[in-house]
């Protein structure tokens, strides 16, 4: 048996001012979007903001529903909106922020598995990395250079496509 080691580079900045002006704006937008989230059950409010290659910022937040799991995470709300409104326009960066009225968050929020998979598929489709900025209401921000870093050994869906052979 052979052991393989996977590693992920995660950068950490202590203050938002350490980011570029473009990234600072994106984090601030994602933080503002947490205030507009609909999360009456979990009281865990998540906001997302995606910067597209054309300069547009697409916003999203989590939307809960009493009939679980009918709700949708902020990351997917923003990604699906970006794809619907600007089909074919590449996603450069996504900022994700969260706050909770129930628990004190010690670390920045990270996307769930379903959101990681959705974002990865957009990254594969555009053949260009999507940078991620993960934060909470204030404090340190985690920077991940590409979605694939959050989903090693990922399922690409490539095996689902019908081959041309009969």
DSSP file (Angstrom, degrees, kcal/mol; ACC not computed):
  #  RESIDUE AA STRUCTURE BP1 BP2  ACC     N-H-->O    O-->H-N    N-H-->O    O-->H-N    TCO  KAPPA ALPHA  PHI   PSI    X-CA   Y-CA   Z-CA
    1    1 A X              0   0    0      0, 0.0     2,-0.4     0, 0.0     0, 0.0   0.000 360.0 360.0 360.0 137.4    0.0    0.0    0.0
    2    2 A X        -     0   0    0      2,-0.0     2,-0.5     0, 0.0     0, 0.0  -0.902 360.0-140.2-109.9 134.1    1.3    3.4   -0.9
    3    3 A X        -     0   0    0     -2,-0.4     2,-0.4     2,-0.0     0, 0.0  -0.816  16.2-168.4 -95.5 129.7    0.5    6.5    1.1
    4    4 A X        -     0   0    0     -2,-0.5     2,-0.5     2,-0.0    -2,-0.0  -0.923   9.2-147.5-113.5 143.3   -0.3    9.7   -0.7
    5    5 A X        -     0   0    0     -2,-0.4     2,-0.4     2,-0.0    -2,-0.0  -0.939   6.6-161.2-114.5 130.7   -0.5   13.1    1.0
    6    6 A X        -     0   0    0     -2,-0.5     2,-0.3   146,-0.0   146,-0.0  -0.866  11.3-172.4-104.9 142.0   -2.8   15.9   -0.1
    7    7 A X        -     0   0    0     -2,-0.4     2,-0.4     2,-0.0    -2,-0.0  -0.982   9.9-158.7-136.4 152.1   -2.2   19.4    1.0
    8    8 A X        -     0   0    0     -2,-0.3     2,-0.6     2,-0.0    -2,-0.0  -0.988  14.6-137.4-129.1 133.9   -4.1   22.7    0.7
    9    9 A X        +     0   0    0     -2,-0.4     2,-0.5     2,-0.0   136,-0.5  -0.828  24.2 178.3 -92.1 121.9   -2.8   26.2    1.0
   10   10 A X        -     0   0    0     -2,-0.6     2,-0.3   134,-0.1   134,-0.2  -0.990  13.4-154.3-123.9 122.2   -5.0   28.5    3.0
   11   11 A X  E     -A  143   0A   0    132,-2.8   132,-3.1    -2,-0.5     2,-0.4  -0.721   6.3-155.6 -96.2 147.5   -3.9   32.0    3.5
   12   12 A X  E     -A  142   0A   0     -2,-0.3     2,-0.4   130,-0.2   130,-0.2  -0.985   8.0-170.5-127.2 128.9   -5.0   34.1    6.5
   13   13 A X  E     -A  141   0A   0    128,-2.6   128,-2.5    -2,-0.4     3,-0.1  -0.953  13.7-153.8-115.7 139.9   -5.2   37.8    6.8
   14   14 A X  S    S+     0   0    0     -2,-0.4     2,-0.4   126,-0.2    -1,-0.1   0.800  79.6  32.7 -81.3 -29.7   -5.9   39.5   10.1
   15   15 A X  S >  S-     0   0    0      1,-0.1     3,-2.0   126,-0.1     4,-0.2  -0.965  74.8-127.0-132.1 145.9   -7.5   42.6    8.8
   16   16 A X  G >  S+     0   0    0     -2,-0.4     3,-2.0     1,-0.3    -1,-0.1   0.785 105.3  72.0 -59.3 -28.0   -9.6   43.3    5.8
   17   17 A X  G 3  S+     0   0    0      1,-0.3    -1,-0.3     7,-0.1     7,-0.1   0.650  83.4  70.0 -65.5 -14.2   -7.1   46.1    4.8
   18   18 A X  G <  S+     0   0    0     -3,-2.0    -1,-0.3     2,-0.0    -2,-0.2   0.613  89.2  79.3 -77.6 -12.0   -4.6   43.4    3.9
   19   19 A X  S <  S-     0   0    0     -3,-2.0     2,-0.0    -4,-0.2    -3,-0.0  -0.449  96.1 -91.0 -87.9 166.1   -6.8   42.5    0.9
   20   20 A X     >  -     0   0    0     -2,-0.1     4,-2.6     1,-0.1     5,-0.2  -0.303  41.0-106.5 -67.2 162.9   -6.9   44.3   -2.4
   21   21 A X  H  > S+     0   0    0      1,-0.2     4,-2.2     2,-0.2     5,-0.2   0.891 122.7  52.4 -58.9 -40.2   -9.5   47.1   -2.7
   22   22 A X  H  > S+     0   0    0      1,-0.2     4,-1.8     2,-0.2    -1,-0.2   0.903 111.5  45.5 -62.6 -43.2  -11.6   44.8   -5.0
   23   23 A X  H  > S+     0   0    0      2,-0.2     4,-2.4     1,-0.2    -2,-0.2   0.873 109.6  55.0 -69.9 -37.8  -11.5   42.0   -2.5
   24   24 A X  H  X S+     0   0    0     -4,-2.6     4,-2.5     1,-0.2    -2,-0.2   0.929 108.3  49.0 -59.7 -45.4  -12.3   44.3    0.4
   25   25 A X  H  X S+     0   0    0     -4,-2.2     4,-2.5     1,-0.2    -1,-0.2   0.912 110.3  51.2 -60.7 -43.0  -15.4   45.5   -1.4
   26   26 A X  H  X S+     0   0    0     -4,-1.8     4,-2.4     2,-0.2    -1,-0.2   0.911 110.6  47.6 -63.5 -43.3  -16.5   41.9   -2.0
   27   27 A X  H  X S+     0   0    0     -4,-2.4     4,-2.4     2,-0.2    -1,-0.2   0.922 111.9  50.7 -63.2 -43.9  -16.1   40.9    1.6
   28   28 A X  H  X S+     0   0    0     -4,-2.5     4,-2.3     1,-0.2    -2,-0.2   0.900 110.1  49.8 -61.8 -40.7  -18.0   43.9    2.7
   29   29 A X  H  X S+     0   0    0     -4,-2.5     4,-2.1     2,-0.2    -1,-0.2   0.929 110.8  49.4 -63.6 -44.4  -20.9   43.1    0.3
   30   30 A X  H  X S+     0   0    0     -4,-2.4     4,-0.9     1,-0.2    67,-0.3   0.890 110.4  51.0 -63.2 -37.6  -21.0   39.5    1.6
   31   31 A X  H >X S+     0   0    0     -4,-2.4     3,-0.6     1,-0.2     4,-0.6   0.905 109.9  49.4 -65.3 -41.0  -21.1   40.8    5.2
   32   32 A X  H >< S+     0   0    0     -4,-2.3     3,-1.0     1,-0.2     4,-0.3   0.859 104.4  60.2 -64.9 -34.4  -24.0   43.1    4.3
   33   33 A X  H >< S+     0   0    0     -4,-2.1     3,-1.2     1,-0.3     4,-0.4   0.756  91.4  67.2 -67.9 -23.0  -25.8   40.3    2.6
   34   34 A X  H X< S+     0   0    0     -4,-0.9     3,-1.0    -3,-0.6    -1,-0.3   0.850  94.8  58.8 -62.7 -30.6  -25.9   38.3    5.9
   35   35 A X  T << S+     0   0    0     -3,-1.0    -1,-0.2    -4,-0.6    -2,-0.2   0.633 107.1  46.6 -73.2 -13.4  -28.2   41.0    7.2
   36   36 A X  T <  S+     0   0    0     -3,-1.2    -1,-0.2    -4,-0.3    -2,-0.2   0.371  86.1 118.8-108.1   2.2  -30.7   40.2    4.5
   37   37 A X    <   -     0   0    0     -3,-1.0     2,-0.8    -4,-0.4    26,-0.2  -0.293  63.2-132.1 -67.6 153.4  -30.6   36.4    4.8
   38   38 A X  B     +f   63   0B   0     24,-2.3    26,-3.0     1,-0.1     3,-0.1  -0.877  51.3 138.7-108.1  97.5  -33.8   34.6    5.7
   39   39 A X     >  +     0   0    0     -2,-0.8     4,-1.7    24,-0.2     5,-0.1  -0.403   3.8 148.0-138.5  57.9  -32.8   32.2    8.5
   40   40 A X  T  4 S+     0   0    0      1,-0.2    -1,-0.1     2,-0.2    -2,-0.0   0.686  76.4  45.3 -71.0 -16.1  -35.6   32.2   11.1
   41   41 A X  T  4 S+     0   0    0     -3,-0.1    -1,-0.2     3,-0.1    -2,-0.1   0.902 125.6  23.3 -93.6 -49.3  -34.9   28.6   12.1
   42   42 A X  T  4 S-     0   0    0      2,-0.1    60,-0.2    60,-0.0    -2,-0.2   0.742  83.8-145.3 -88.2 -24.5  -31.2   28.3   12.5
   43   43 A X     <  +     0   0    0     -4,-1.7    58,-1.9     1,-0.2     2,-0.6   0.814  58.2 131.2  55.4  32.0  -30.4   32.0   13.1
   44   44 A X  E     -B  100   0A   0     56,-0.2     2,-0.5    -5,-0.1    56,-0.2  -0.947  43.7-161.6-114.7 106.4  -27.2   31.3   11.1
   45   45 A X  E     -B   99   0A   0     54,-2.9    54,-2.0    -2,-0.6     2,-0.4  -0.800   9.5-176.5-102.4 121.3  -27.0   34.1    8.5
   46   46 A X  E     -B   98   0A   0     -2,-0.5    16,-1.8    52,-0.2     2,-0.3  -0.946   4.2-171.8-121.7 136.9  -24.8   33.7    5.5
   47   47 A X  E     -BC  97  61A   0     50,-2.6    50,-2.6    -2,-0.4     2,-0.3  -0.938   2.3-170.0-124.0 149.2  -24.0   36.2    2.7
   48   48 A X  E     -BC  96  60A   0     12,-3.0    12,-2.2    -2,-0.3     2,-0.4  -0.980   6.7-172.2-137.5 149.8  -22.2   35.7   -0.5
   49   49 A X  E     -BC  95  59A   0     46,-2.1    46,-2.8    -2,-0.3     2,-0.5  -0.972   8.2-160.5-143.4 126.8  -20.9   38.0   -3.2
   50   50 A X  E     -BC  94  58A   0      8,-2.9     8,-2.7    -2,-0.4     2,-0.6  -0.933   8.3-148.8-112.7 126.2  -19.4   36.8   -6.5
   51   51 A X  E     -BC  93  57A   0     42,-3.0    41,-2.8    -2,-0.5    42,-1.3  -0.838  19.0-152.5 -91.3 120.5  -17.2   39.1   -8.6
   52   52 A X  E >   -B   91   0A   0      4,-3.0     3,-2.1    -2,-0.6    39,-0.2  -0.508  27.6-109.6 -89.8 161.7  -17.6   38.3  -12.3
   53   53 A X  T 3  S+     0   0    0     37,-2.9    38,-0.1     1,-0.3    -1,-0.1   0.770 118.9  59.7 -60.0 -27.2  -15.0   38.9  -15.0
   54   54 A X  T 3  S-     0   0    0     36,-0.3    -1,-0.3     2,-0.1     3,-0.1   0.391 121.8-105.6 -83.7   4.2  -17.1   41.7  -16.4
   55   55 A X  S <  S+     0   0    0     -3,-2.1    -2,-0.1     1,-0.3     2,-0.1   0.290  76.9 134.2  92.1 -10.0  -16.9   43.6  -13.0
   56   56 A X        -     0   0    0     -5,-0.1    -4,-3.0     1,-0.0     2,-0.5  -0.451  46.8-144.3 -73.0 146.0  -20.4   42.8  -11.9
   57   57 A X  E     -C   51   0A   0     -6,-0.2     2,-0.5    -2,-0.1    -6,-0.2  -0.963  10.4-159.1-112.2 123.0  -21.0   41.7   -8.3
   58   58 A X  E     -C   50   0A   0     -8,-2.7    -8,-2.9    -2,-0.5     2,-0.3  -0.885  11.7-152.3-104.6 130.7  -23.7   39.1   -7.8
   59   59 A X  E     +C   49   0A   0     -2,-0.5     2,-0.3   -10,-0.2   -10,-0.2  -0.690  19.3 164.4-105.8 152.9  -25.2   38.8   -4.3
   60   60 A X  E     -C   48   0A   0    -12,-2.2   -12,-3.0    -2,-0.3     2,-0.3  -0.981  10.5-174.1-156.1 162.1  -26.8   36.0   -2.5
   61   61 A X  E     -C   47   0A   0     -2,-0.3   -14,-0.2   -14,-0.3   -27,-0.1  -0.970  40.7 -79.9-152.3 164.5  -27.8   34.9    1.0
   62   62 A X        -     0   0    0    -16,-1.8   -24,-2.3    -2,-0.3     2,-0.5  -0.394  36.1-160.6 -72.1 146.0  -29.2   31.8    2.6
   63   63 A X  B     -fG  38  72B   0      9,-2.6     9,-2.0   -26,-0.2   -24,-0.2  -0.940  10.1-164.3-129.5 105.4  -32.9   31.2    2.3
   64   64 A X        -     0   0    0    -26,-3.0     2,-0.3    -2,-0.5   -24,-0.1  -0.404   4.2-166.0 -88.0 165.6  -34.4   28.8    4.8
   65   65 A X        -     0   0    0     -2,-0.1     6,-0.3     1,-0.1     5,-0.2  -0.983  30.4-125.5-149.6 142.8  -37.7   27.1    4.7
   66   66 A X  S    S+     0   0    0     -2,-0.3     2,-1.4     1,-0.2    -1,-0.1   0.747 103.8  72.5 -60.9 -24.0  -39.7   25.2    7.4
   67   67 A X  S >  S-     0   0    0      2,-0.0     3,-2.2    -3,-0.0    -1,-0.2  -0.612 100.4-125.6 -91.7  75.0  -39.9   22.3    5.1
   68   68 A X  T 3  S+     0   0    0     -2,-1.4    -2,-0.1     1,-0.3    -4,-0.0  -0.319  86.1  25.3 -55.6 142.2  -36.2   21.2    5.4
   69   69 A X  T 3  S+     0   0    0      2,-0.1    -1,-0.3    -4,-0.1    -3,-0.1  -0.650  94.2  97.5-101.8  45.8  -34.2   20.8    3.1
   70   70 A X    <   +     0   0    0     -3,-2.2    -2,-0.2    -5,-0.2    -4,-0.1   0.630  66.9  90.9 -70.2 -13.6  -36.1   23.2    0.8
   71   71 A X        -     0   0    0     -6,-0.3     2,-0.3    -4,-0.0    -7,-0.2  -0.048  67.4-136.6 -73.5-178.5  -33.9   26.1    1.6
   72   72 A X  B     -G   63   0B   0     -9,-2.0    -9,-2.6   -11,-0.1     2,-0.1  -0.999  13.9-115.3-146.0 141.0  -30.7   27.1   -0.2
   73   73 A X     >  -     0   0    0     -2,-0.3     4,-2.2   -11,-0.2     5,-0.2  -0.331  28.0-115.9 -73.4 155.4  -27.3   28.3    0.8
   74   74 A X  H  > S+     0   0    0      1,-0.2     4,-2.5     2,-0.2     5,-0.2   0.873 112.4  56.5 -58.7 -41.4  -26.0   31.7    0.0
   75   75 A X  H  > S+     0   0    0      1,-0.2     4,-2.5     2,-0.2    -1,-0.2   0.907 110.8  42.7 -61.7 -43.2  -23.2   30.4   -2.2
   76   76 A X  H  > S+     0   0    0      2,-0.2     4,-2.9     1,-0.2     5,-0.3   0.874 110.5  56.0 -72.9 -36.4  -25.6   28.5   -4.5
   77   77 A X  H  X S+     0   0    0     -4,-2.2     4,-1.9     1,-0.2    -2,-0.2   0.954 114.4  40.4 -56.4 -48.8  -28.0   31.4   -4.5
   78   78 A X  H  X S+     0   0    0     -4,-2.5     4,-2.6     2,-0.2    -2,-0.2   0.918 116.6  48.5 -67.3 -44.4  -25.3   33.7   -5.8
   79   79 A X  H  X S+     0   0    0     -4,-2.5     4,-2.4    -5,-0.2    -2,-0.2   0.921 113.5  46.0 -64.9 -44.0  -23.7   31.2   -8.2
   80   80 A X  H  X S+     0   0    0     -4,-2.9     4,-2.2     2,-0.2    -1,-0.2   0.890 113.5  49.9 -67.1 -38.0  -27.0   30.2   -9.8
   81   81 A X  H  X S+     0   0    0     -4,-1.9     4,-2.9    -5,-0.3     5,-0.3   0.922 110.9  49.8 -64.3 -43.6  -28.0   33.9  -10.1
   82   82 A X  H  X S+     0   0    0     -4,-2.6     4,-2.6     1,-0.2     7,-0.2   0.927 112.8  46.7 -60.6 -45.0  -24.7   34.7  -11.7
   83   83 A X  H  < S+     0   0    0     -4,-2.4    -1,-0.2     1,-0.2    -2,-0.2   0.875 116.0  45.1 -66.4 -37.2  -25.0   31.8  -14.2
   84   84 A X  H  < S+     0   0    0     -4,-2.2     3,-0.4    -5,-0.2    -2,-0.2   0.897 120.5  38.0 -72.9 -40.8  -28.6   32.8  -15.1
   85   85 A X  H  < S+     0   0    0     -4,-2.9    -2,-0.2     1,-0.2    -3,-0.2   0.820 132.6  23.5 -82.3 -31.8  -28.0   36.5  -15.4
   86   86 A X  S >< S-     0   0    0     -4,-2.6     3,-2.1    -5,-0.3    -1,-0.2  -0.503  79.4-167.9-134.2  64.3  -24.6   36.3  -17.1
   87   87 A X  T 3  S+     0   0    0     -3,-0.4     3,-0.1     1,-0.3    -4,-0.1  -0.279  76.0  13.2 -58.4 134.5  -24.2   33.0  -18.8
   88   88 A X  T 3  S+     0   0    0      1,-0.3     2,-0.5    -5,-0.0    -1,-0.3   0.327  92.0 126.4  84.5  -8.4  -20.7   32.3  -19.9
   89   89 A X    <   -     0   0    0     -3,-2.1    -1,-0.3    -7,-0.2    -3,-0.1  -0.737  63.7-118.0 -85.8 126.6  -19.2   35.1  -17.9
   90   90 A X        -     0   0    0     -2,-0.5   -37,-2.9    -3,-0.1     2,-0.6  -0.274  14.3-129.4 -67.3 145.6  -16.4   33.8  -15.6
   91   91 A X  E     +B   52   0A   0    -39,-0.2   -39,-0.2     1,-0.2     3,-0.1  -0.858  25.2 180.0 -92.9 122.0  -16.5   34.0  -11.9
   92   92 A X  E     -     0   0A   0    -41,-2.8    39,-2.4    -2,-0.6     2,-0.3   0.919  61.6  -1.4 -86.6 -51.9  -13.3   35.5  -10.5
   93   93 A X  E     -Bd  51 131A   0    -42,-1.3   -42,-3.0    37,-0.2     2,-0.4  -0.994  52.9-158.1-145.9 143.9  -13.8   35.6   -6.7
   94   94 A X  E     -Bd  50 132A   0     37,-2.7    39,-2.5    -2,-0.3     2,-0.4  -0.996   8.2-160.9-124.8 131.5  -16.5   34.6   -4.2
   95   95 A X  E     -Bd  49 133A   0    -46,-2.8   -46,-2.1    -2,-0.4     2,-0.4  -0.919   8.1-170.4-107.3 135.5  -16.7   36.1   -0.7
   96   96 A X  E     +Bd  48 134A   0     37,-2.9    39,-2.7    -2,-0.4     2,-0.3  -0.995   8.6 172.6-129.1 128.7  -18.7   34.2    1.9
   97   97 A X  E     -Bd  47 135A   0    -50,-2.6   -50,-2.6    -2,-0.4     2,-0.3  -0.918   4.4-177.0-132.5 157.8  -19.5   35.7    5.3
   98   98 A X  E     -Bd  46 136A   0     37,-0.6    39,-0.5    -2,-0.3     2,-0.3  -0.993  10.6-178.6-151.3 157.3  -21.7   34.6    8.2
   99   99 A X  E     -B   45   0A   0    -54,-2.0   -54,-2.9    -2,-0.3     2,-0.4  -0.971  12.6-153.0-149.1 160.2  -22.9   35.5   11.7
  100  100 A X  E     -B   44   0A   0      3,-0.3   -56,-0.2    -2,-0.3     5,-0.2  -0.981  18.1-157.8-135.4 144.9  -25.2   33.9   14.2
  101  101 A X  S    S+     0   0    0    -58,-1.9   -57,-0.1    -2,-0.4   -58,-0.1   0.469  97.9  49.5 -95.0  -3.9  -27.4   35.1   16.9
  102  102 A X  S    S+     0   0    0    -59,-0.6     2,-0.3     1,-0.2    -1,-0.1   0.794 115.3  24.6-101.6 -37.3  -27.2   31.7   18.7
  103  103 A X  S    S-     0   0    0      0, 0.0     2,-0.6     0, 0.0    -3,-0.3  -0.927  76.1-113.6-131.6 153.1  -23.5   30.9   18.8
  104  104 A X        -     0   0    0     -2,-0.3     2,-0.6    -3,-0.1    -3,-0.1  -0.763  32.6-136.9 -85.4 125.6  -20.3   32.9   18.8
  105  105 A X        +     0   0    0     -2,-0.6    32,-0.1    -5,-0.2     3,-0.1  -0.729  24.3 178.2 -86.7 121.9  -18.4   32.2   15.7
  106  106 A X        +     0   0    0     -2,-0.6     2,-0.3     1,-0.1    -1,-0.2   0.749  67.7  36.8 -91.7 -27.1  -14.7   31.7   16.4
  107  107 A X  S    S-     0   0    0     28,-0.1    28,-0.1     1,-0.1     3,-0.1  -0.868  93.4 -91.7-124.6 155.8  -13.6   30.9   12.8
  108  108 A X        -     0   0    0     -2,-0.3    28,-0.2    26,-0.2     2,-0.1  -0.289  52.5-100.2 -60.1 152.6  -14.7   32.2    9.3
  109  109 A X        -     0   0    0     26,-1.3     2,-0.4   -13,-0.2   -13,-0.1  -0.431  33.2-156.5 -76.1 149.4  -17.4   30.2    7.7
  110  110 A X        -     0   0    0     -2,-0.1   -13,-0.0    24,-0.1    -3,-0.0  -0.965  27.8 -97.2-126.0 145.0  -16.6   27.6    5.0
  111  111 A X        -     0   0    0     -2,-0.4    23,-0.0     1,-0.1   -15,-0.0  -0.211  38.4-113.3 -61.9 149.4  -19.0   26.3    2.3
  112  112 A X     >  -     0   0    0      1,-0.1     4,-2.3     4,-0.0     5,-0.2  -0.195  36.7 -96.1 -70.4 171.9  -20.9   23.1    2.8
  113  113 A X  H  > S+     0   0    0      1,-0.2     4,-2.3     2,-0.2     5,-0.2   0.889 123.5  52.5 -60.5 -42.1  -20.2   20.1    0.6
  114  114 A X  H  > S+     0   0    0      1,-0.2     4,-2.2     2,-0.2    -1,-0.2   0.909 111.2  46.9 -62.7 -41.6  -23.0   20.8   -1.8
  115  115 A X  H  > S+     0   0    0      2,-0.2     4,-2.8     1,-0.2     5,-0.3   0.889 109.9  53.7 -67.7 -38.6  -21.9   24.4   -2.3
  116  116 A X  H  X S+     0   0    0     -4,-2.3     4,-2.5     1,-0.2    -2,-0.2   0.925 110.1  48.1 -59.5 -44.2  -18.3   23.2   -2.8
  117  117 A X  H  X S+     0   0    0     -4,-2.3     4,-2.1     2,-0.2    -2,-0.2   0.923 112.4  47.9 -63.7 -44.9  -19.4   20.8   -5.5
  118  118 A X  H  X S+     0   0    0     -4,-2.2     4,-1.6     1,-0.2    -2,-0.2   0.938 114.5  45.6 -62.0 -47.7  -21.5   23.5   -7.3
  119  119 A X  H  X S+     0   0    0     -4,-2.8     4,-2.2     1,-0.2    -1,-0.2   0.879 110.2  55.1 -64.7 -37.1  -18.7   26.0   -7.2
  120  120 A X  H  X S+     0   0    0     -4,-2.5     4,-2.8    -5,-0.3    -1,-0.2   0.905 104.3  53.7 -62.0 -41.1  -16.2   23.4   -8.4
  121  121 A X  H  X S+     0   0    0     -4,-2.1     4,-2.6     1,-0.2    -1,-0.2   0.883 108.9  48.6 -63.4 -36.9  -18.3   22.6  -11.4
  122  122 A X  H  X S+     0   0    0     -4,-1.6     4,-2.4     2,-0.2    -1,-0.2   0.899 111.0  51.3 -66.9 -38.4  -18.3   26.3  -12.4
  123  123 A X  H  X>S+     0   0    0     -4,-2.2     5,-1.3     2,-0.2     4,-0.9   0.915 112.7  45.3 -62.9 -43.1  -14.6   26.4  -11.9
  124  124 A X  H  <5S+     0   0    0     -4,-2.8     3,-0.5     2,-0.2    -2,-0.2   0.923 111.7  53.1 -65.1 -44.7  -14.2   23.3  -14.1
  125  125 A X  H  <5S+     0   0    0     -4,-2.6    -2,-0.2     1,-0.2    -1,-0.2   0.905 115.1  38.9 -58.2 -44.6  -16.6   24.7  -16.7
  126  126 A X  H  <5S-     0   0    0     -4,-2.4    -1,-0.2     2,-0.2    -2,-0.2   0.570  99.1-137.9 -86.0  -7.6  -14.7   28.0  -17.0
  127  127 A X  T  <5S+     0   0    0     -4,-0.9     2,-0.3    -3,-0.5    -3,-0.2   0.863  71.9  98.1  53.4  39.8  -11.2   26.3  -16.8
  128  128 A X  S   <S-     0   0    0     -5,-1.3    -2,-0.2    -6,-0.2    -1,-0.2  -0.968  80.3 -99.1-154.8 137.7  -10.0   29.0  -14.5
  129  129 A X        -     0   0    0     -2,-0.3     2,-0.6    -3,-0.1    17,-0.1  -0.193  22.3-145.2 -61.8 148.7   -9.8   29.2  -10.7
  130  130 A X        -     0   0    0    -37,-0.0    17,-0.5   -40,-0.0   -37,-0.2  -0.974  20.0-139.8-111.0 115.2  -12.4   30.9   -8.5
  131  131 A X  E     -d   93   0A   0    -39,-2.4   -37,-2.7    -2,-0.6     2,-0.4  -0.459  14.5-147.5 -73.6 146.5  -10.7   32.5   -5.5
  132  132 A X  E     -dE  94 144A   0     12,-3.1    12,-2.6   -39,-0.2     2,-0.5  -0.961  13.1-168.3-121.4 137.0  -12.5   32.2   -2.2
  133  133 A X  E     -dE  95 143A   0    -39,-2.5   -37,-2.9    -2,-0.4     2,-0.5  -0.980  13.3-168.4-121.1 114.3  -12.6   34.8    0.7
  134  134 A X  E     +dE  96 142A   0      8,-2.9     8,-2.7    -2,-0.5     2,-0.3  -0.901  19.6 144.9-112.3 128.9  -14.1   33.3    3.8
  135  135 A X  E     -d   97   0A   0    -39,-2.7   -26,-1.3    -2,-0.5   -37,-0.6  -0.868  36.3-138.3-147.4 177.2  -15.0   35.5    6.8
  136  136 A X  E     -d   98   0A   0      4,-0.4   -37,-0.2     2,-0.3   -28,-0.1  -0.454  64.2 -61.3-121.4-158.8  -17.3   36.3    9.7
  137  137 A X  S    S-     0   0    0    -39,-0.5     2,-0.3    -2,-0.2   -38,-0.1   0.834 114.2 -18.5 -61.6 -32.7  -18.6   39.7   10.8
  138  138 A X  S    S+     0   0    0      2,-0.1    -2,-0.3  -123,-0.0     2,-0.2  -0.942 101.0  51.4-158.7 175.7  -15.1   41.0   11.5
  139  139 A X  S    S+     0   0    0     -2,-0.3  -123,-0.1    -4,-0.1    -3,-0.1  -0.494  87.7  15.4  89.5-156.3  -11.6   39.7   12.1
  140  140 A X        -     0   0    0     -2,-0.2    -4,-0.4    -5,-0.1     2,-0.4  -0.080  58.5-154.0 -62.5 153.7   -9.5   37.3   10.1
  141  141 A X  E     -A   13   0A   0   -128,-2.5  -128,-2.6    -6,-0.1     2,-0.4  -0.990   8.2-140.2-128.4 134.0  -10.3   36.3    6.6
  142  142 A X  E     -AE  12 134A   0     -8,-2.7    -8,-2.9    -2,-0.4     2,-0.5  -0.805  14.3-158.1 -94.9 136.7   -9.2   33.0    5.0
  143  143 A X  E     -AE  11 133A   0   -132,-3.1  -132,-2.8    -2,-0.4     2,-0.5  -0.967   9.0-175.7-118.6 123.2   -8.1   33.2    1.3
  144  144 A X  E     - E   0 132A   0    -12,-2.6   -12,-3.1    -2,-0.5  -134,-0.1  -0.982  19.8-146.5-120.3 127.0   -8.2   30.1   -0.8
  145  145 A X  S    S+     0   0    0   -136,-0.5     2,-0.3    -2,-0.5    -1,-0.1   0.763  78.3   9.2 -67.9 -28.2   -6.8   30.4   -4.4
  146  146 A X    >   -     0   0    0    -17,-0.1     3,-1.5     1,-0.1     4,-0.4  -0.994  65.9-123.1-154.6 148.7   -9.2   27.9   -6.0
  147  147 A X  G >> S+     0   0    0    -17,-0.5     3,-2.4    -2,-0.3     4,-0.5   0.866 107.4  68.8 -57.8 -39.1  -12.4   26.0   -5.1
  148  148 A X  G >4 S+     0   0    0      1,-0.3     3,-1.1     2,-0.2    -1,-0.3   0.776  88.1  66.6 -54.5 -27.1  -10.7   22.7   -6.0
  149  149 A X  G <4 S+     0   0    0     -3,-1.5     3,-0.4     1,-0.2    -1,-0.3   0.784 100.4  49.8 -65.1 -25.8   -8.5   23.2   -2.9
  150  150 A X  G <4 S+     0   0    0     -3,-2.4    -1,-0.2    -4,-0.4    -2,-0.2   0.523 116.1  42.5 -88.4  -5.5  -11.6   22.8   -0.7
  151  151 A X  S X< S-     0   0    0     -3,-1.1     3,-0.7    -4,-0.5    -1,-0.2  -0.447  74.6-180.0-140.0  63.7  -12.7   19.6   -2.4
  152  152 A X  T 3  S+     0   0    0     -3,-0.4     3,-0.1     1,-0.2    -3,-0.1  -0.297  74.0  21.6 -64.9 153.3   -9.7   17.3   -3.1
  153  153 A X  T 3  S+     0   0    0      1,-0.1    -1,-0.2    -5,-0.0    -5,-0.0   0.883  97.4 179.4  56.2  40.7  -10.4   14.0   -4.8
  154  154 A X    <   -     0   0    0     -3,-0.7     2,-0.6    -6,-0.1    -1,-0.1  -0.211  35.4-113.5 -75.1 161.1  -13.6   15.7   -6.1
  155  155 A X        -     0   0    0      1,-0.1    -1,-0.1    -3,-0.1    -3,-0.0  -0.861  28.0-172.9 -91.9 118.2  -16.3   14.2   -8.4
  156  156 A X        -     0   0    0     -2,-0.6    -1,-0.1   -32,-0.0    -2,-0.0   0.649  32.5-127.6 -91.1 -15.1  -16.1   16.1  -11.6
  157  157 A X  S >  S+     0   0    0      1,-0.0     3,-2.0     4,-0.0     4,-0.4   0.377  73.4 124.4  83.8  -6.5  -19.2   14.6  -13.3
  158  158 A X  G >   +     0   0    0      1,-0.3     3,-1.1     2,-0.2    -3,-0.0   0.828  66.7  58.5 -57.6 -34.3  -17.1   13.8  -16.4
  159  159 A X  G 3  S+     0   0    0      1,-0.2    -1,-0.3     3,-0.0    -4,-0.0   0.566  94.8  66.9 -73.2  -7.7  -18.1   10.1  -16.2
  160  160 A X  G <  S+     0   0    0     -3,-2.0    -1,-0.2     2,-0.1     2,-0.2   0.630  77.1 100.8 -86.9 -14.2  -21.8   11.1  -16.5
  161  161 A X  S <  S-     0   0    0     -3,-1.1     2,-0.2    -4,-0.4    -4,-0.0  -0.518  80.9-113.2 -76.9 138.6  -21.5   12.3  -20.0
  162  162 A X        -     0   0    0     -2,-0.2     2,-0.1     1,-0.1    -1,-0.1  -0.488  31.1-128.9 -71.0 132.7  -22.7   10.0  -22.7
  163  163 A X        -     0   0    0     -2,-0.2    -1,-0.1     2,-0.1     0, 0.0  -0.417  11.7-123.9 -80.3 160.9  -19.9    8.7  -24.9
  164  164 A X  S    S+     0   0    0     -2,-0.1     2,-0.1     2,-0.0    -1,-0.1   0.587  81.7 101.7 -79.2 -11.5  -20.1    8.9  -28.7
  165  165 A X              0   0    0      1,-0.1    -2,-0.1     0, 0.0     0, 0.0  -0.473 360.0 360.0 -76.6 145.5  -19.5    5.2  -29.0
  166  166 A X              0   0    0     -2,-0.1    -1,-0.1     0, 0.0    -2,-0.0   0.377 360.0 360.0-110.5 360.0  -22.4    2.9  -29.7
